[in-house]
Amino acid sequence: MISVESLLIGEKMLKKILLATDGSDLSKNAVRAAVDFAASYGSTIVGLAVSEIFSSLIMPEMGAGYDLKGIEDEILEQSKLNAEFVAECAKKSGVACEVHAVKGTHPHEEILRFAAEYGCDSIFMASHGRRGLDKLILGSETQKVLTFSKLPVLVFK
């Protein structure tokens, strides 16, 4: 197990944190913890909320009879609120922060892409994800980030 102190040995580590949120209660707690961490260590935050667009929303023939555009817009609006929660917490703690809300069919891919694109040196996210059979079949987004990330990933439980 790597300690936070060992990650901080290099001046460049944990200076720019990609903070992913899905708006759940656990994720909100993770946001607060990440902001406190960033405030303590002088880190900046790139907040990200991904609107997970399911295949039936991108394949109109699967969603006959539904206002798919309206559903997609509602999901994106919720993601914007989730991103704004990150910004509000950061502002209250005096942490430099920028936030983004994006659409994606695979949130873990968007998280990894943003971390690379914005020059983040770590990723912070909640352990929250799908539960039960969905988790066994699909895997959690956190697990996928842990599997594919080349950056340190801090998981909040």
ABEGO torsion letter per residue (X at the ends): XBBAAAAAABAABGABBBBBBAGBAAAAAAAAAAAAAAAAAGBBBBBBBBBBBBAAAABAAAABGBBAAAAAAAAAAAAAAAAAAAAAAAAAAGBBBBBBBBBBABAAAAAAAAAAAAGBABBBBBABBBBEAAAAAAEBAAAAAAAABABBBBBBX
